[in-house]
Amino acid sequence: MKTDGTDAAIREFLRKADRAYSEHESGYANADATLRRLQDHIRQLETAVEDETEERLLR
């Protein structure tokens, strides 16, 4: 079950991923740089979800 924190993390990830993709499509970033940014955003999302899960378990 998703919570507000997880929902916010997902929305933030999608916003950042969309921006990275748009910058690549517009020619502002090459493929390698775009993939690195997406990997960073994925890690941030994973961390946010893990933190939220841990927080729920501690309640």
Rosetta blueprint (number, residue, H / E / L):
1 M L
2 K L
3 T L
4 D H
5 G H
6 T H
7 D H
8 A H
9 A H
10 I H
11 R H
12 E H
13 F H
14 L H
15 R H
16 K H
17 A H
18 D H
19 R H
20 A H
21 Y H
22 S H
23 E H
24 H H
25 E H
26 S L
27 G L
28 Y L
29 A L
30 N L
31 A H
32 D H
33 A H
34 T H
35 L H
36 R H
37 R H
38 L H
39 Q H
40 D H
41 H H
42 I H
43 R H
44 Q H
45 L H
46 E H
47 T H
48 A H
49 V H
50 E H
51 D H
52 E H
53 T H
54 E H
55 E H
56 R H
57 L H
58 L H
59 R L
